[in-house]
């Protein structure tokens, strides 16, 4: 068989060659009269392993001897076989070639050959294919203007491990700044054929990055979200897909830096400036009065009231942040009005592209607003007389600005390009808007990213325990509150069941009474489902604001005949909230009307659960209304779900006492509970998911 040269390029690699001679007829192949030769294989139908046919700079690199494949066809529709030819130049400069012929299959089928393991490594191997119908052969896939050789290099060596370096977070150094401060990690393998690096931090992120050229280094950013030991793992991947061993890089992230400026605004009445926790004291205009109300559960004692006039501002007479870099500004605020644009804080009021945080009246409804470099992010709904925590963040690493309201991101991250400004930071004033009217407290400015977990804590109201009724005992029809607060008065038919006192064991002493255990602790409340209930004399939770209330409940019936209310607290005309079991739906429900009116529309959330039938340890129910996020949740045994959560913009203030075991109906009191109730707990404020887990176990959860 005669041969012609194949010329295939390959850096520092031998070049493959060889090809079978073809006897050309009018169609380029020899064929019998009346028989059309098979079609020339198309380059797009050829593959080296899983990679397309390519040559030159696009030569395929493979980690093992590949399978060569092609789609072959014949215009006559007859069966064809495939003839594959493989060639290369060995280390002595001699041309080597091999041919492989497949069995015949139907026209249009895929054909393949698996190359043996002795194919040389680090050598450019070329191949081509043609079809044979038994009478004629097609042109080689490499022939003609539309043809092309395929080439590959078998790489049998893994790349070397990557080295990892970081200027911000040097390896094994205790402890390094810090949460909210980006680190940059450079990965570089000594191998010159590395085309990608896979990486992962503990808890994420994970990803793959590619250098600009094979063998090049690559640098990735990383934003620490918590203070902890951290490990970065990296593997280098070469052109053949081979992986290096794993490189480990350990570093230690300390807590986030304190604000560069902070004013609690809790100064004494009559003060003319606000003392700085960090930074410079802020001079107060005459429209500022100290000693204002503070948001409950935040640690603030007082705030500053601003009257909305020209002198309603505070300023340190200097910038608080570098608006040319990463920064964040936040505060607790309570507007007295929402019908005009008002400023919470600003820097860059003289036309420079700085920052402005505030409230915008809006066309349809008011919104919170954060403007950076002329770009605005808005979201959330300010309410007159309601506290909110607002924080605007600009991340210079990503170029994105974002807004948080009450610890939750709102609006849409927006790309912005603020400019550095030397203008003074101002509290309560901003460019082109009115001064703030209302309270402002705990203003903070940062020179780093404030990460989501930190924002959540900044905006947190720590709930306050209002009452815990363990229902262990009753005296003169009254069961005490654990802290000496308002007791629960037991109505007709309500009793306290006491579990065994431990003085004897029924299995050993036939005279020992067989007494069932209490749901929690030594006793629980028993209700007869007809007239029995327990109630306080006054309201317990302020249902117009955030609250949490929970109880342990066990139903006496397996198929209750009617809805039964566990907890309720009434307004003037209806219950502001009601927790009940609805047998028609086999579900626990939280029912909250949208208005204190008979027949008002109700928001109902529920969790499916079969009735107890007097068996088991009952269920731990909890209700959370979060006024800051305008949501209600019903928890069952410590957990909630999508069907047990709903939006609820405005809680109703209720004037009635807390009721255990009954609720309002169209005919007056009704929906009496037949079953047992224990561990009633009530809080001012919204407990978090992790706090709810602790409810109903006989102790108060740690609200750390």
C-alpha positions as CSV (number, residue, x, y, z in Angstrom):
1,X,0.0,0.0,0.0
2,X,1.4,3.4,-1.0
3,X,1.4,6.3,1.5
4,X,1.3,10.1,1.4
5,X,2.4,12.4,4.2
6,X,0.0,13.8,6.8
7,X,1.3,17.1,8.2
8,X,-0.1,17.8,11.7
9,X,1.4,20.4,14.0
10,X,2.1,19.8,17.6
11,X,4.4,21.7,20.0
12,X,7.4,19.6,21.1
13,X,5.6,16.5,19.9
14,X,6.2,14.1,17.0
15,X,4.0,14.5,14.0
16,X,1.8,11.6,12.8
17,X,1.5,10.5,9.2
18,X,0.3,7.8,6.8
19,X,-2.7,7.2,4.5
20,X,-3.9,4.4,2.2
21,X,-3.7,5.1,-1.5
22,X,-6.9,5.7,-3.3
23,X,-7.6,4.7,-6.9
24,X,-9.6,7.6,-8.2
25,X,-12.4,7.3,-10.7
26,X,-14.7,9.9,-12.0
27,X,-16.2,10.3,-8.5
28,X,-12.8,10.1,-6.7
29,X,-13.2,6.4,-5.8
30,X,-13.2,3.1,-7.6
31,X,-16.7,1.6,-7.9
32,X,-18.6,-1.1,-9.8
33,X,-21.0,-0.2,-12.6
34,X,-24.4,0.7,-11.3
35,X,-23.2,1.1,-7.7
36,X,-22.8,4.5,-6.2
37,X,-19.9,4.8,-3.8
38,X,-20.5,5.6,-0.1
39,X,-20.6,9.2,0.9
40,X,-17.4,10.9,2.2
41,X,-17.6,11.1,6.0
42,X,-18.3,14.6,7.3
43,X,-15.9,16.1,9.7
44,X,-18.7,17.2,12.0
45,X,-19.7,13.5,12.3
46,X,-16.3,12.4,13.6
47,X,-15.3,12.2,17.3
48,X,-12.2,11.4,19.2
49,X,-13.6,10.0,22.4
50,X,-16.2,12.6,23.4
51,X,-14.3,15.5,21.6
52,X,-15.0,16.7,18.1
53,X,-12.6,16.1,15.2
54,X,-9.9,18.8,15.3
55,X,-6.3,19.4,14.5
56,X,-3.6,22.1,15.0
57,X,-4.2,24.3,18.0
58,X,-7.5,22.6,18.6
59,X,-6.0,19.1,18.7
60,X,-7.9,16.9,21.3
61,X,-6.0,15.9,24.4
62,X,-7.2,12.6,26.0
63,X,-6.5,10.9,29.2
64,X,-6.6,7.4,27.8
65,X,-6.5,5.7,24.4
66,X,-9.7,7.0,22.8
67,X,-12.5,5.4,20.9
68,X,-12.7,6.9,17.4
69,X,-16.2,7.2,16.0
70,X,-17.9,8.3,12.8
71,X,-21.3,8.3,11.1
72,X,-21.0,6.5,7.7
73,X,-23.7,6.3,5.0
74,X,-24.3,5.1,1.4
75,X,-26.6,6.7,-1.1
76,X,-27.8,3.3,-2.2
77,X,-28.8,2.5,1.4
78,X,-26.7,-0.6,1.5
79,X,-24.7,-1.7,4.5
80,X,-21.2,-0.2,4.9
81,X,-18.2,-0.9,7.1
82,X,-15.7,1.7,8.4
83,X,-12.0,1.8,7.6
84,X,-10.1,3.8,10.2
85,X,-6.5,4.7,9.6
86,X,-4.2,6.0,12.4
87,X,-0.7,7.4,12.1
88,X,2.1,9.1,13.9
89,X,5.9,9.6,13.8
90,X,7.8,7.7,16.5
91,X,10.7,9.0,18.5
92,X,13.2,7.7,15.9
93,X,11.5,9.7,13.2
94,X,9.9,6.7,11.5
95,X,6.3,6.9,10.3
96,X,3.9,4.5,12.0
97,X,0.4,3.6,10.9
98,X,-2.4,1.2,11.7
99,X,-5.7,0.4,10.1
100,X,-8.9,-0.9,11.7
101,X,-11.9,-2.2,9.8
102,X,-15.3,-2.5,11.5
103,X,-18.1,-4.9,10.8
104,X,-20.8,-3.9,8.3
105,X,-23.9,-2.1,9.6
106,X,-26.8,-0.1,8.2
107,X,-26.2,3.1,6.3
108,X,-26.3,6.1,8.6
109,X,-25.2,4.2,11.7
110,X,-22.4,5.3,14.0
111,X,-19.2,3.3,13.6
112,X,-16.3,3.2,16.1
113,X,-13.0,1.5,17.0
114,X,-11.4,1.4,20.4
115,X,-7.6,2.1,20.1
116,X,-5.3,-0.1,22.1
117,X,-3.5,1.0,25.2
118,X,-0.1,1.0,23.4
119,X,-0.8,4.2,21.5
120,X,2.2,6.4,22.3
121,X,1.8,9.2,24.8
122,X,2.9,12.8,24.3
123,X,2.7,12.4,20.5
124,X,0.3,13.9,18.0
125,X,-1.7,10.9,16.5
126,X,-3.6,11.6,13.3
127,X,-6.6,9.7,12.0
128,X,-9.1,9.6,9.2
129,X,-11.9,7.3,8.1
130,X,-13.8,6.1,5.0
131,X,-16.8,4.0,4.3
132,X,-16.8,0.7,2.3
133,X,-20.0,-0.9,0.9
134,X,-18.1,-4.0,-0.3
135,X,-17.9,-2.8,-3.9
136,X,-16.5,0.8,-3.5
137,X,-15.1,3.1,-0.9
138,X,-15.8,6.6,-0.1
139,X,-13.2,9.4,-0.2
140,X,-11.2,9.7,3.0
141,X,-12.6,12.1,5.5
142,X,-9.4,14.1,5.1
143,X,-9.7,14.6,1.3
144,X,-10.9,17.7,-0.5
145,X,-11.7,21.2,0.5
146,X,-14.3,20.0,3.0
147,X,-12.1,17.3,4.5
148,X,-9.8,17.5,7.5
149,X,-7.6,15.2,9.5
150,X,-8.4,14.5,13.1
151,X,-5.7,14.6,15.7
152,X,-5.2,13.8,19.3
153,X,-2.5,13.6,22.0
154,X,-2.7,10.8,24.6
155,X,-1.6,12.4,27.9
156,X,-0.8,9.7,30.6
157,X,0.6,12.1,33.2
158,X,-1.4,14.0,35.8
159,X,-0.5,17.6,36.3
160,X,1.4,18.8,39.4
161,X,-0.5,20.1,42.4
162,X,-1.3,23.8,42.5
163,X,0.4,26.2,44.9
164,X,-2.0,28.7,46.6
165,X,-1.2,32.1,47.9
166,X,-3.2,35.0,49.3
167,X,-1.9,38.5,50.4
168,X,-5.0,39.1,52.6
169,X,-5.2,35.7,54.2
170,X,-1.7,34.1,54.6
171,X,-1.7,30.4,55.3
172,X,-1.9,29.2,58.9
173,X,-1.8,32.7,60.5
174,X,-4.0,33.3,63.5
175,X,-6.4,35.3,63.1
176,X,-6.6,37.5,60.0
177,X,-9.0,40.3,59.0
178,X,-11.9,39.4,58.7
179,X,-15.6,38.9,58.0
180,X,-16.7,41.1,55.2
181,X,-13.2,41.7,53.8
182,X,-12.4,40.1,50.5
183,X,-9.4,37.8,50.1
184,X,-7.8,37.0,46.8
185,X,-6.4,33.5,46.2
186,X,-4.0,32.7,43.4
187,X,-3.7,29.1,42.2
188,X,-0.7,28.1,40.0
189,X,0.4,24.7,39.0
190,X,4.0,24.1,37.6
191,X,2.5,22.0,34.8
192,X,2.3,24.0,31.5
193,X,-0.8,22.2,30.2
194,X,-3.2,23.1,33.0
195,X,-6.3,24.7,31.6
196,X,-8.6,24.8,34.6
197,X,-8.7,24.8,38.4
198,X,-11.5,23.4,40.5
199,X,-11.8,24.8,44.0
200,X,-14.0,24.8,47.0
201,X,-14.2,26.6,50.4
202,X,-15.9,24.9,53.4
203,X,-19.5,25.7,53.0
204,X,-18.9,27.2,49.5
205,X,-18.5,28.7,47.2
206,X,-17.3,26.0,44.8
207,X,-16.4,26.4,41.2
208,X,-14.1,26.0,38.2
209,X,-11.9,28.8,36.8
210,X,-9.7,28.9,33.7
211,X,-6.5,30.8,33.2
212,X,-6.1,33.0,30.1
213,X,-3.6,30.6,28.6
214,X,-2.6,26.9,29.4
215,X,-0.2,26.7,32.3
216,X,-1.2,30.2,33.6
217,X,-2.1,31.2,37.1
218,X,-5.6,32.3,38.1
219,X,-6.9,34.4,41.0
220,X,-10.3,34.2,42.6
221,X,-12.0,36.5,45.2
222,X,-13.5,35.1,48.4
223,X,-15.7,36.9,50.9
224,X,-15.7,35.4,54.4
225,X,-19.2,35.3,55.9
226,X,-18.2,34.1,59.4
227,X,-15.3,34.0,61.8
228,X,-13.8,30.5,61.7
229,X,-11.0,28.4,60.5
230,X,-11.4,28.0,56.7
231,X,-9.9,25.6,54.2
232,X,-9.6,26.1,50.4
233,X,-9.1,22.9,48.3
234,X,-7.8,23.1,44.8
235,X,-7.1,20.7,42.0
236,X,-5.4,21.5,38.7
237,X,-7.0,20.1,35.5
238,X,-4.9,19.7,32.3
239,X,-6.1,19.6,28.6
240,X,-6.7,15.9,28.8
241,X,-9.0,16.3,31.8
242,X,-6.5,14.8,34.1
243,X,-6.6,16.0,37.7
244,X,-3.7,16.8,40.0
245,X,-3.7,15.8,43.6
246,X,-5.6,18.0,46.0
247,X,-4.0,21.2,47.4
248,X,-5.1,22.4,50.8
249,X,-4.8,26.0,52.1
250,X,-5.8,26.7,55.7
251,X,-6.5,30.2,56.9
252,X,-8.2,31.8,59.9
253,X,-10.8,34.5,59.6
254,X,-11.4,36.8,62.5
255,X,-14.6,38.8,63.3
256,X,-15.5,41.7,61.1
257,X,-14.1,45.1,61.8
258,X,-16.1,47.5,63.9
259,X,-17.8,50.4,62.1
260,X,-15.5,53.3,61.1
261,X,-18.1,55.6,62.5
262,X,-21.0,55.0,64.8
263,X,-23.5,57.3,66.7
264,X,-26.1,55.6,68.9
265,X,-27.8,59.0,69.2
266,X,-28.7,58.1,72.8
267,X,-27.3,61.3,74.2
268,X,-28.9,63.2,77.1
269,X,-31.7,65.6,76.4
270,X,-30.4,69.1,75.7
271,X,-27.1,67.9,74.2
272,X,-25.9,69.8,71.1
273,X,-23.8,67.0,69.6
274,X,-24.0,63.2,69.4
275,X,-21.1,61.3,71.0
276,X,-19.3,58.9,68.6
277,X,-18.8,55.3,69.5
278,X,-16.1,55.3,66.8
279,X,-15.2,58.2,64.6
280,X,-15.9,61.9,65.3
281,X,-18.7,63.4,67.4
282,X,-21.6,64.7,65.2
283,X,-22.8,68.3,65.6
284,X,-26.5,68.5,66.0
285,X,-28.7,71.1,64.3
286,X,-31.4,72.9,66.3
287,X,-34.1,70.6,64.8
288,X,-32.6,67.6,66.7
289,X,-33.9,66.6,70.1
290,X,-32.3,63.8,72.1
291,X,-34.2,61.4,74.4
292,X,-36.6,60.0,71.8
293,X,-38.2,56.6,71.9
294,X,-36.1,53.5,71.0
295,X,-37.0,50.2,69.2
296,X,-37.8,47.5,71.7
297,X,-35.4,44.6,72.0
298,X,-32.5,46.3,70.3
299,X,-30.4,47.4,73.3
300,X,-31.0,51.0,72.4
301,X,-32.3,53.1,75.3
302,X,-33.1,56.4,73.5
303,X,-32.8,57.9,70.0
304,X,-32.8,61.3,68.4
305,X,-35.9,63.0,67.2
306,X,-35.6,65.2,64.0
307,X,-38.3,67.7,63.2
308,X,-38.0,67.7,59.4
309,X,-36.9,71.3,59.2
310,X,-33.8,72.9,57.8
311,X,-31.9,72.3,61.0
312,X,-32.9,68.7,61.4
313,X,-29.5,67.1,60.8
314,X,-26.3,65.9,62.5
315,X,-22.8,65.9,61.0
316,X,-19.2,65.1,62.0
317,X,-18.1,67.8,59.5
318,X,-16.1,65.2,57.7
319,X,-16.7,62.1,55.4
320,X,-17.6,58.9,57.3
321,X,-16.7,56.5,54.5
322,X,-14.7,56.3,51.3
323,X,-17.3,56.3,48.6
324,X,-14.7,55.3,46.1
325,X,-14.4,51.9,47.8
326,X,-16.6,49.4,49.6
327,X,-18.9,50.9,52.2
328,X,-22.1,50.4,54.1
329,X,-24.4,52.8,56.0
330,X,-27.3,51.7,58.3
331,X,-29.6,53.0,61.0
332,X,-32.8,52.4,63.0
333,X,-35.5,54.8,61.9
334,X,-39.1,55.6,62.6
335,X,-40.8,58.1,60.2
336,X,-43.6,60.3,61.4
337,X,-44.7,60.7,57.8
338,X,-44.3,58.9,54.5
339,X,-45.8,61.4,52.1
340,X,-42.6,63.1,51.1
341,X,-39.0,62.1,50.2
342,X,-36.8,62.2,53.3
343,X,-33.1,61.5,54.0
344,X,-31.8,59.2,56.6
345,X,-28.1,59.7,55.8
346,X,-26.0,61.0,52.9
347,X,-22.5,61.9,51.8
348,X,-21.8,63.8,48.6
349,X,-24.5,66.4,48.6
350,X,-22.7,68.8,46.3
351,X,-23.2,67.0,43.0
352,X,-20.5,64.3,43.5
353,X,-21.6,60.8,43.1
354,X,-21.7,59.6,46.7
355,X,-24.5,57.9,48.7
356,X,-28.0,58.7,49.9
357,X,-30.1,56.5,52.2
358,X,-33.7,57.4,52.9
359,X,-37.4,57.2,52.2
360,X,-39.1,58.0,48.9
361,X,-42.8,58.8,48.8
362,X,-43.2,57.0,45.5
363,X,-46.1,57.1,43.0
364,X,-48.2,54.3,44.4
365,X,-46.7,53.8,47.9
366,X,-43.7,54.8,49.8
367,X,-40.4,52.8,49.6
368,X,-37.0,52.8,51.2
369,X,-34.3,54.0,48.9
370,X,-30.5,53.7,48.6
371,X,-28.8,55.7,45.9
372,X,-25.1,55.2,44.9
373,X,-23.4,56.9,42.1
374,X,-26.7,58.1,40.7
375,X,-28.2,54.5,40.7
376,X,-31.1,53.8,43.0
377,X,-32.3,50.6,44.7
378,X,-35.7,50.7,46.4
379,X,-37.9,48.4,48.2
380,X,-39.8,47.6,51.4
381,X,-42.7,49.7,52.6
382,X,-42.1,52.4,55.3
383,X,-45.0,52.8,57.7
384,X,-45.7,55.9,59.8
385,X,-44.8,55.3,63.4
386,X,-43.2,51.9,62.8
387,X,-39.5,51.2,63.5
388,X,-37.4,49.8,60.7
389,X,-33.7,49.0,60.3
390,X,-32.3,50.1,56.9
391,X,-28.9,49.5,55.5
392,X,-27.3,50.4,52.1
393,X,-24.2,48.5,50.9
394,X,-21.9,49.1,48.0
395,X,-19.5,46.3,47.2
396,X,-16.6,47.7,45.1
397,X,-15.3,44.1,44.4
398,X,-18.5,43.3,42.4
399,X,-19.6,46.9,41.6
400,X,-23.0,46.2,43.0
401,X,-25.2,48.2,45.4
402,X,-27.9,46.6,47.5
403,X,-30.5,47.6,50.1
404,X,-31.5,45.8,53.3
405,X,-34.7,46.5,55.2
406,X,-35.3,44.8,58.6
407,X,-32.4,42.4,57.9
408,X,-33.7,41.2,54.5
409,X,-32.4,42.2,51.1
410,X,-35.0,44.1,49.1
411,X,-35.1,45.6,45.7
412,X,-32.6,44.5,43.0
413,X,-28.8,44.6,43.2
414,X,-27.7,47.4,40.9
415,X,-24.4,48.1,39.3
416,X,-23.1,51.5,40.2
417,X,-19.9,53.6,40.0
418,X,-19.7,56.0,42.9
419,X,-16.9,58.5,43.1
420,X,-14.8,59.3,46.1
421,X,-16.1,62.4,47.8
422,X,-14.7,64.7,50.5
423,X,-18.1,66.0,51.4
424,X,-19.2,65.7,55.0
425,X,-21.4,62.8,56.2
426,X,-24.9,64.0,57.2
427,X,-27.5,62.3,59.3
428,X,-31.1,63.4,58.4
429,X,-30.2,65.4,55.3
430,X,-29.6,64.5,51.7
431,X,-29.5,66.1,48.2
432,X,-32.8,67.1,46.7
433,X,-35.0,65.7,49.5
434,X,-36.6,66.9,52.7
435,X,-34.9,66.4,56.1
436,X,-35.9,63.5,58.2
437,X,-39.0,63.8,60.4
438,X,-39.1,61.2,63.1
439,X,-36.6,59.2,65.1
440,X,-33.2,57.9,64.1
441,X,-30.9,55.8,66.2
442,X,-27.7,53.8,66.1
443,X,-26.2,55.1,62.8
444,X,-23.3,53.0,61.6
445,X,-20.9,53.4,58.7
446,X,-18.5,50.6,57.6
447,X,-15.6,50.4,55.2
448,X,-16.3,46.7,54.4
449,X,-19.1,44.4,53.3
450,X,-21.6,43.9,56.1
451,X,-22.5,40.2,55.4
452,X,-26.1,38.9,55.5
453,X,-25.7,37.3,58.9
454,X,-24.5,40.6,60.4
455,X,-27.3,42.6,58.8
456,X,-29.8,40.1,60.3
457,X,-28.3,40.7,63.8
458,X,-28.2,44.5,63.4
459,X,-31.9,44.5,62.6
460,X,-33.0,42.0,65.2
461,X,-35.5,42.7,67.9
462,X,-34.7,40.3,70.7
463,X,-38.1,38.9,71.9
464,X,-39.2,39.5,75.5
465,X,-40.9,36.9,77.5
466,X,-44.4,38.1,78.5
467,X,-45.6,35.0,80.2
468,X,-44.9,31.3,80.8
469,X,-47.7,29.1,82.2
470,X,-46.4,25.7,83.0
471,X,-49.9,24.5,84.2
472,X,-48.4,22.3,86.9
473,X,-50.8,23.4,89.7
474,X,-53.8,25.5,90.4
475,X,-55.0,27.1,93.6
476,X,-58.5,28.5,94.0
477,X,-59.0,28.0,90.3
478,X,-55.9,30.0,89.3
479,X,-52.8,28.6,87.7
480,X,-49.7,30.8,88.2
481,X,-47.3,32.3,85.7
482,X,-43.8,31.2,86.3
483,X,-42.3,34.6,86.8
484,X,-45.1,35.9,89.0
485,X,-47.0,37.6,86.2
486,X,-50.7,37.5,85.4
487,X,-52.1,34.0,86.1
488,X,-54.5,32.0,84.1
489,X,-58.0,31.7,85.7
490,X,-59.6,28.3,85.1
491,X,-63.2,28.4,83.9
492,X,-65.9,25.9,84.6
493,X,-64.9,22.3,83.6
494,X,-61.2,23.1,83.4
495,X,-58.9,21.2,85.8
496,X,-55.2,20.6,86.3
497,X,-54.2,17.0,85.8
498,X,-51.3,15.9,87.9
499,X,-49.0,13.1,86.8
500,X,-47.7,10.3,89.2
501,X,-45.8,11.7,92.2
502,X,-43.3,8.9,92.2
503,X,-44.2,7.7,95.7
504,X,-45.1,4.3,94.3
505,X,-44.9,2.1,91.2
506,X,-48.2,0.6,89.9
507,X,-46.5,-2.4,88.4
508,X,-45.0,-3.3,91.8
509,X,-47.7,-2.0,94.2
510,X,-51.4,-3.1,93.4
511,X,-52.6,-0.3,95.7
512,X,-50.7,2.4,93.7
513,X,-53.1,4.4,91.6
514,X,-52.5,4.2,87.8
515,X,-52.1,7.9,86.9
516,X,-51.2,9.0,83.3
517,X,-48.2,11.2,82.9
518,X,-48.5,14.9,82.2
519,X,-47.7,16.2,78.7
520,X,-44.7,18.2,80.0
521,X,-43.4,18.2,83.6
522,X,-45.8,17.3,86.5
523,X,-49.1,18.6,85.2
524,X,-51.2,19.9,82.4
525,X,-54.6,21.6,81.8
526,X,-57.6,19.3,81.0
527,X,-60.5,20.8,79.1
528,X,-63.9,19.1,78.6
529,X,-64.8,20.5,75.2
530,X,-68.1,22.0,76.5
531,X,-67.5,24.9,78.8
532,X,-63.9,24.6,80.0
533,X,-61.3,27.2,79.2
534,X,-58.6,29.3,81.0
535,X,-57.9,33.0,80.5
536,X,-55.9,35.9,81.7
537,X,-57.7,39.1,82.9
538,X,-55.9,41.4,80.4
539,X,-54.3,41.1,77.0
540,X,-50.9,39.4,77.0
541,X,-49.4,40.0,73.5
542,X,-49.7,43.2,71.5
543,X,-51.2,41.7,68.4
544,X,-50.6,44.9,66.5
545,X,-46.9,44.3,66.6
546,X,-44.6,41.3,66.4
547,X,-45.5,38.5,68.8
548,X,-44.9,34.8,69.4
549,X,-47.2,32.4,71.3
550,X,-47.0,28.7,71.7
551,X,-48.5,25.7,73.6
552,X,-48.4,21.9,73.8
553,X,-51.8,20.4,72.8
554,X,-53.2,16.9,72.7
555,X,-56.7,16.3,71.3
556,X,-58.9,13.9,73.2
557,X,-60.8,12.8,70.1
558,X,-59.6,11.0,67.0
559,X,-62.4,12.5,64.9
560,X,-63.5,15.8,66.5
561,X,-67.1,16.8,65.6
562,X,-66.3,20.5,65.2
563,X,-63.4,23.0,65.1
564,X,-61.6,23.5,68.4
565,X,-59.6,26.6,69.4
566,X,-56.4,26.2,71.4
567,X,-55.4,29.9,71.8
568,X,-57.0,33.2,70.9
569,X,-57.0,36.9,71.9
570,X,-59.9,39.1,70.9
571,X,-60.4,42.5,69.6
572,X,-63.6,44.4,70.0
573,X,-65.6,42.3,67.4
574,X,-63.5,39.3,66.5
575,X,-60.4,37.4,67.5
576,X,-57.2,39.1,66.5
577,X,-55.7,35.7,66.1
578,X,-56.9,32.1,66.7
579,X,-55.1,28.8,66.7
580,X,-57.5,25.9,66.2
581,X,-57.9,22.4,64.9
582,X,-60.2,22.1,61.8
583,X,-61.4,18.5,61.5
584,X,-62.9,19.0,58.1
585,X,-59.4,19.5,56.7
586,X,-57.5,17.4,59.3
587,X,-55.3,20.4,60.0
588,X,-54.1,22.8,62.6
589,X,-54.8,26.4,61.5
590,X,-53.8,29.9,62.3
591,X,-56.6,32.4,61.6
592,X,-56.0,36.1,61.5
593,X,-58.7,38.6,60.2
594,X,-57.7,41.6,58.2
595,X,-60.1,43.9,60.1
596,X,-61.7,44.0,63.6
597,X,-65.1,43.5,62.2
598,X,-67.7,40.7,62.2
599,X,-67.4,38.7,59.1
600,X,-64.1,40.3,58.1
601,X,-61.9,38.5,55.5
602,X,-59.4,36.1,57.1
603,X,-55.8,35.0,56.3
604,X,-55.5,31.3,57.2
605,X,-52.4,29.1,57.2
606,X,-52.4,25.5,58.1
607,X,-50.4,22.3,58.7
608,X,-52.0,18.9,58.0
609,X,-52.0,16.5,61.0
610,X,-54.4,13.8,62.2
611,X,-56.2,14.3,65.5
612,X,-54.5,12.6,68.5
613,X,-57.4,10.6,70.0
614,X,-56.0,11.1,73.5
615,X,-52.8,9.2,72.6
616,X,-49.1,10.3,72.5
617,X,-47.4,13.4,73.8
618,X,-49.4,15.9,71.8
619,X,-48.0,18.5,69.5
620,X,-46.0,21.7,70.0
621,X,-47.8,24.6,68.3
622,X,-46.4,28.1,67.9
623,X,-47.6,31.2,66.1
624,X,-45.2,34.0,65.0
625,X,-46.3,37.4,63.6
626,X,-43.3,39.4,62.3
627,X,-44.4,43.0,61.8
628,X,-41.0,43.9,60.3
629,X,-41.4,41.4,57.4
630,X,-45.3,41.4,57.4
631,X,-45.5,37.6,57.7
632,X,-47.3,35.1,59.8
633,X,-46.2,31.5,60.5
634,X,-47.7,28.5,62.1
635,X,-45.2,26.0,63.5
636,X,-46.0,22.3,64.3
637,X,-43.5,20.5,66.5
638,X,-40.8,23.1,65.8
639,X,-41.2,23.4,62.0
640,X,-43.1,25.4,59.5
641,X,-43.6,25.1,55.7
642,X,-44.8,27.1,52.7
643,X,-48.4,26.3,53.4
644,X,-48.1,27.5,57.0
645,X,-46.6,30.9,56.0
646,X,-48.4,33.9,54.6
647,X,-48.1,37.7,54.1
648,X,-49.9,39.7,56.6
649,X,-49.3,43.5,56.3
650,X,-51.1,44.8,59.4
651,X,-51.7,43.1,62.7
652,X,-54.8,44.1,64.6
653,X,-54.6,45.5,68.1
654,X,-56.6,43.4,70.5
655,X,-58.1,44.5,73.8
656,X,-59.3,41.1,75.1
657,X,-57.5,38.7,77.4
658,X,-55.6,35.6,76.3
659,X,-58.0,32.6,76.0
660,X,-56.9,29.0,76.3
661,X,-59.4,26.5,74.9
662,X,-62.0,28.7,73.2
663,X,-62.5,31.4,70.6
664,X,-65.1,33.8,69.3
665,X,-67.8,32.5,66.9
666,X,-70.9,34.1,65.3
667,X,-72.8,32.9,68.3
668,X,-70.4,34.1,71.0
669,X,-67.8,31.9,72.7
670,X,-67.4,28.6,71.1
671,X,-65.0,26.0,69.5
672,X,-64.3,24.7,73.0
673,X,-61.3,22.4,73.1
674,X,-61.6,18.8,74.2
675,X,-58.2,17.7,75.2
676,X,-55.1,18.7,77.1
677,X,-52.9,21.9,77.0
678,X,-49.5,22.5,78.5
679,X,-46.6,25.0,78.4
680,X,-48.3,28.2,77.2
681,X,-45.6,30.7,76.4
682,X,-45.9,34.3,75.0
683,X,-43.4,36.7,73.7
684,X,-43.2,40.3,72.5
685,X,-41.3,40.0,69.2
686,X,-40.8,37.3,66.6
687,X,-38.8,34.3,67.6
688,X,-36.5,32.8,64.9
689,X,-36.8,29.3,63.6
690,X,-34.0,28.1,65.8
691,X,-35.7,29.6,68.8
692,X,-39.0,27.9,68.1
693,X,-37.4,24.5,68.4
694,X,-37.0,25.2,72.1
695,X,-40.6,26.0,72.8
696,X,-42.8,23.5,74.7
697,X,-40.0,21.7,76.5
698,X,-40.6,23.2,80.0
699,X,-37.9,25.8,79.8
700,X,-37.6,29.2,78.0
701,X,-35.4,29.1,74.9
702,X,-32.1,31.0,74.9
703,X,-32.7,34.1,72.9
704,X,-29.0,34.8,72.4
